[in-house]
Structures are given as structure tokens and as C-alpha cells.
Amino acid sequence: MKITTTFAPLLIIIAGFLSMVSHATPLAYVPNEKSGSISLIDTATQKVVSTINTGGTPRGIAVSLDRKWLYVSDRNSNGLLVIDLTKQEVTSRIPLGESPEGVSISPDGRWVVAAIELTNSVAFIDAATQRVDFSIKTSGKNPEHAEFSPDGRWLLVSAEEADSVDVIDVAARQEIKSITVGARPRGIGFLPNGSQAYVACELPGVVYVIDMATQAVVKTIKAGNFANGVAVAPNGKHVFISNGRDASVSVIDVASQQIIATVPVGNRPWGLAVTPDDSHVYVANGRSNSVSIIHAKTRQITATIPVGNAPWGVVIH
């Protein structure tokens, strides 16, 4: 009894320290569209550490800056699921409109945005109140992805039934321009300094590089069949593109604007993300029910992790 009493405070301190370490480790969050769940992968151990059941069909996903909340679009309920990451459960559903898809968070954490396909609009949800504050119509039909520039000034929106990317002025709360790209633009990624955006266009299998100062295409880069997801390395040196029909990921060298490697992954890769330390790329393989982990320097697969059915994408935070 004396030993237990003596060491109890020390054990509490150790448990608290381990909890903080665990919380500090970046996690990869993977929405599994057909199994109605979110897989949480510890990027240190590269293993699934938890699964959150959501029901429905989770697709777009974003994590709050403080890592307390997870926001997930759900096609079945036509809403945005709000998940308490401490409790690991859905605490509310925010009505959005039919067929919501891509979700992202503004750099300052104020706004959560969701692309709504059938209303051709982007909903802005106030993160503080967790309510829709306003919506903005887009020119492109069936908007799928919406991504903020690093300074939060611009929101680029891609649409499934379009050959252009819509530019939204966030402060003005309106679309100001459409930039012509290839057919069926999908993923969007910004360089960390915000100077350029990369847009993967599925049907031509081409990546369009947009100069944000002029808001014009300055380069096209041929990728693989059904180029889809885009992930930019935090150091700004490489851009990773998932090629759906080729079951591969293309690696673009930003300095030369050339593809320098192609890495085989699972079937039908969709969304992907890079770890904050630039060391690994996580790729959701929609038809392999797995996540491929690519070592960013060697460009070799270091692990393949089973997740739920039809993983839609990945976000790491």
C-alpha cells in the first residue's frame, strides 16, 4: 500500500506526459466512404490506432487547428458531420444541401468550407458557432474540391462538370474569375508561399500550374491516367499527384516543373497528404481498401495499411 501511494503521483505525471506525446504526434485521418467510418493512423507507428463509426458515406474531411474537431461531409445525410476527437464520436450534423463533397479549413481556423455538388455552391461554416454563415454560387457545375490559399485570401474551387477553376475572393464573399484548365478538374494544392496552385484534371491526365499573381495558367504537366488528388510537400519542393486508373503517384519537382518519379500504389488512388516533416506521403487507395505510405526521399512504399471500404482521402494533422 505504501509503495502504491508513493508512486501514484509519479504514475499520474507519466500518464499525462504520454498523453501529451500521443496528442503531439500527427495523425492521418482517412474517411472510408462505403463502410461509414474514419480510420485514425498514427504517423509515428504507421498503424491504425482508432476507428470512428459515422454511418452514412463520409467523403471530404478537415481537422480543426487545435485538433479538437473533425469535419466530414456525408452524402447520405447531406450534411457536415462534426466529430469530437476527444470523445471520438459525432456530436452534431450541419445541414448543407444535396451531395456535399470536399471540405477544408481556412488558415486562421475561422471558416470550414464544403463544396456542395447539386446546388453548385460552397458553404462557409463558422467554426466558432458550427453553423452555415453564408454560401457562394460557383460557375462550375458539381463543385468537388475547395482549397484556401495559404494567406486565406483566395478559395479555388474545382468542379466535376467543368473545364475551369473558380476563384472566390473570401473577403468580398464572391466569385471573381474562372480560370480555364482541362476537363474535370479535381484536386487542388498551393505552394506554401501561395505563389502557385496545382490543379489535377482527370480526363486529360494533366496538371495545370496557376500563377496566383496573374491568376493564369503558366504551365501544364502531363501526369498519369485520371490524375486526381494533389498534395504539396510542406517544404514546397515537390507536388504529389494520384493517378486513379494507373494505380500510381506522380512526383513533380517544383524547381524544374517536371515529373521526376512515378510510384506504384494500390488500386484507384484518390486523396493523399504529406506529413508535416516532409518524410512520407499517405495515399488513399479507393478500390484496395488501403493506404499506401511512400517514403518521400526514396520514393519507395514503406507500408500498406488496411482501412475501411473505399477510402476517399487523407488529411494529416
Buried (B, 14 or more C-beta within 10 A) or exposed (E): EEEEEEEEEEEEEEEEEEEEEEEEEBBBBBBBBBBBBBBBBBBBEBEBEEBBEBEBBBBBBBBBBEBEBBBBBBBEBBBBBBBBBEEBEBEEBBEBBEBBBBBBBBBEEBBBBBBBBEBBBBBBBEBEEBEBBEBBEBBBEBBBBBBBBBEBBBBBBBBBEBBBBBBBBBEEEEBEBBBEBBBBBBBBBBBEEBBBBBBBBBBBBBBBBBBBEEBEBEEBBEBBBBBBBBBBBEEBBBBBBBBBBBBBBBBBEBEEBEBEBBBEBBEBBBBBBBBEEBBBBBBBBBBBBBBBBBBBEEBEBEBBBEBBEBBBBBBBB
